[in-house]
Amino acid sequence: MKALRILGIAAAALAFLVIVVGAYVRLSDAGLGCPDWPLCYGHPVPEPVADAAAHGKAWKEMGHRYLAGSLGLLIALLAFLSYRFGRFRSLTTALLVVVVFQATLGMWTVTMLLKPAIVTAHLLGGMTILALLVWLCLSQFQFASTSSSSIRFHAAAALALLVVQIALGGWVSANYAALACPDLPGCLGQAVPKMNFADAFHVLRELGRTGDGGLLPLDALVAIHWTHRMFAIVAFCAVGLAAWKALRSDGLRFAGTLLFALLGLQVGLGIANVAFSLPLPLAAAHNAGAALLLAAVVMLNFFAFRGLRPSR
């Protein structure tokens, strides 16, 4: 059982790293650094080419693939051990299913040329894997019992709304709409700018194109970015309320404090990305912040629905 616990923690840490590296690859325009899958120009490692920039992008893409492949193998080993010990079979089976689907999405991301719906689904798949691994890790430790039923609704609502916000953030990134609103607190100097929601949220379309195949207009990109900003207020209130409830609950003050800290960090990173015109380190950090915030909200839900609290 100790091996299962160690592997679970290692897998969760690796899943977080895969998410951050995946964001870095996408934000550095290296998502098609290797136009084939699973190899790179037919080779297991990028071959030297005259174009140094293209070679660098190929290495970024393949590095992410190898990290993701290592995570898949680690999860397969987790599943093997869980069946051997007869523990957490449902969780590890769910992880295996999601990993297989995530690998398929990774392939489609390349073969379908970064179609926004596939890229966003790929991000959500990575976040799902992280959430399941966090739950699995927590399930392997002993905690004290407590009455936490009063916080369950707030914890679940925070999780649901945070997932929607992460999906909207993924949609912003997948459509390269992060700088569609380059100013704060308004957008293009207005509280409610001109927006095109029909093209913005047409799911089954190519990158940079409308559903009819035309070029995606600026007002559609503005609609994508503006929606992410506005829903951030909703998610902020939901997570903030859950954190406040945790602070007032027996034994959950640590979870509440952690949530408040991560919530403030994520808001700050979001503002900084706009203020400094999306520098790559800050943009990748914003994705990392979303993953950490998700992990913390999952942890709160674990304690709330299991009626547990960290042991003193």
N, C-alpha and C positions, 0 to 999 in steps of 0.2 A: 504493500500500500504506500510505503514511503516513495518508491520509485514512481508510482502514479501521481503522487502529489508534486514531486520535483518536475516531472515531465509536463504536468499541467501548467505550472508556473512558467516554465521555459517556453511552452507553446504560447501562452498569453503574451509574454514579453516579445516573442518573435512575431506574433500577429500584429502587435502594435507597431513594430519596426516595419513590417511589410506595408502597413497602411501609410506610414509616413514616407517610406521610399516610393511607394506607388504614387503618392501625391507629388513628390519631387519630380518623378519621371514625367508625369502628365504636365505639371506646371513649367517644366523646362522644355516642353515641346518634343519630348523624346518618346512619346507613346507609339510612334511608328518608326522608331529607330531600327527595328527589325521588321520588315514587311511580311515575313512569313512566321509560321508558328508550328511546332515549338522551337525550331531551329532559327538561326539568324543568317539569312542568305544561304541557307542549306548547310550551315556549320554549327557545331555545338557552342562555339565561342566566336565572337566577331573577328573576321579576318582583317588584317591591315589594309587600309585604303588611303588614297591620296588626300581625301577630304577629312581633315582632322576633326571637324565639328561633327560630321556624320558618324565617324568612328566612335566619338565620345558618346553620342546619343545611343548608338547600338550597344555599347557597354552598359549604359544606364538601364536600358530595357532588359538586357539579358541578366544583369545583376538582380533586378527585381524579380525576374522569372525564377532564378535559382533560389532566391530567398523564399518565394512563394512555394516552390517545389519542396524545399526543406520543411516548411511549415506543414505541407500536406503529408509528408512522410512522418513527421512527429505526431500528427493527429492520428494517422493510421496506427502508429505504435501505441498511442493512448487507447485507441479502441480495442486493440488486441489485449492489452493489459486489463482493461475494464471488463472484458468478457471472461478473461482468465480468472480474475478475482471475483467476478459476479457483482460488480459495483458500477453504478452510473452508466449502465448500458444504453438507456434512452438518450442521455446527453451525448455520449460519444457517437452513437448511431446518427443522431441529428447533425453532429459536426461532420461526419463523413459525407452525408448527403449534401450538406452545404458546400463542402470543399470540392466535391465533384462538380456541382453546379457552378461554383466560382471559377474553377479551371476552364469550364466551357465558356463562361462569360469572358474570361481572359483571352481565349482564342478568338471569340467573336469580336472583341474589342479591336483586334488587329485585322482580322479578315473582313470586317464590316467597316473598316476605316474610321474608327472613333465615333461611331454613331452615338449621339448623346444619350439615348435611352439605355444602350448597352454599357456605356462608361459609368452612368449613374448607378445602374444596377450592380455593376462590378464593385463600386464603392460601398454600396449597402451590403453586399455579400461579405466584404471584408469586415465591416462593422459588426455584422451578425456573428461571424466567427469569433471576433474578439469578445462580444457579449456572452456567448455560450461558454467560452473558455474562462471568463471571469466567474461565471456562475459555477462552473465545474471546480475551479480552484477553491472557491468559498465553501463548496459542499464537502470538501475534504478536511475541514477544520472543525473543532468543537467550539461552540459558542454558548453563552448563557441564555436562558429563556427570559422573555419579557413580554409585556402586553403592548403590541405595536399596531393593533388593528386600525386605530384612528388615523394612521398615516398612509394606509394602503392606497386609498383613492388618489391622494396627492402624489404618491410615488409612481403609481401606474400612469397617471395623467402626465406627469413630467417626462416619463419614458416615451410615451406615445408622441407627445408634441416635440420632444427632442429628435426623435427619429424623422418626423416630418421635416424639421428644420435642417437636419443633416442631408436629407434627400434634396431639399431646395438648394442647399449649398453645393451639393454634387452637381445639380442641374446648372448652377451658375458656372462652375468650373468646367463642366463638359461642353458648355456653349461659349466658353471664353468671354463671359459677360461680367467679369469681376471689376472692370474699369468702365462699365457702361454708365455708371453714376460716379463721376470722379470727384465729387465734392460732398461736404457734410455741413449741416445735418440734412439738407435737402438733396435733390437730385437734379443736376443741370440747372441749378438755381431756382428750383420750384419744389414745393412740398409734394405736389402730385403732377409729375411731368406727363407728357404725351406718351402713351403706351399702347402696345399691340399684344394683347393677351392671347389672341387666337393663334398667331404664329409662334409666340413665345412658348406656349405649353402644348403645341402639337407634338405628340410623343414620337410617332413613327415617321421620322424624317432624317435626312442626312445632315452631317455637321455643316453649319453655316447656310443651310437651305431651309426654305419653307416647305410645307407639305406638298405644294405644287411644283417644287423644284427650283423656284426662284431664289435669289439671294436673301438671306435673313436680314430684315431691315433693322436699323438702330433702335427704333421704338420697341421692337420685340426684345432686344437685349436689355433695354432699360426696364421693361416689364419683368424680366427674369430677375434682374438685380434688385429692383424695388420690392418685389414680392419677398425675396429672401430677407431684406432688411426689415420689412414690416412684420413678418412672421417671427423674426428674431425677438421682437418685443413680447409676443405671445409666449414663446418658448422661455424667454428670460423670466417672465412672471411665474410660469408654471414651475420651473426648476427652482426659482427663488423661494416660492411658497413651500415647496417640498422641503427645501433646505431649512427654512424657518421652522416648519413643523418638526423636523428631525432634531433641531436644537432644543425644542421643548419636550421631546420624547425621552423616556427613560433609556439611557444607554446608547443613544444615537447621536450624541453631540458631535462626536468625531466625524460622522458621515455628513452632518449638516455643515460643519466648518469646512470640510473638504469641498463640498459642493459650492459653497459661497466663494471659496478661493478660486476654484476652477472656472466658475461662472464669470467672475470679475476678470480673470486672465483672458478668457475667450472673447469677451466683449472688447477688452483692450486691444487684442490682436486684430479683431475685425475692424475697429476704427483705425488702427495703425496701417492696415493694408490699404485702406482708401487714402489716408492722409499722405502716405509715402509712395503711392502709385504701385502697389503690389510688388515689392521686392521679393525675390524668390525665397529667402530664408523665412520671412514673415508669413508668406503664403503657405509654406509647408508647415510652419508652426501652428497656423490656424487649423489646419487639418489634424495635426497632432492634438491640439486642444480639444477639438470635437471628439476625438477618440477617447481621451482621458475623461472628458465630461460624461460621455456615454458609459464608460466603465464605472464611474462613481455613481451614476443614477441606477445602473444595474445592481451595484452593491447595495444601495439603499432599498431597492425592491426585494433583494434577497433577504435582508434582515426583516423588512416589513411583513412579507408574506410568509416567512418561516417562523415569525414570532421570536426572533433571536436578537441578540445584541453582542458586540465584542465583549469578551470576558475581561473583567477588571484585573 
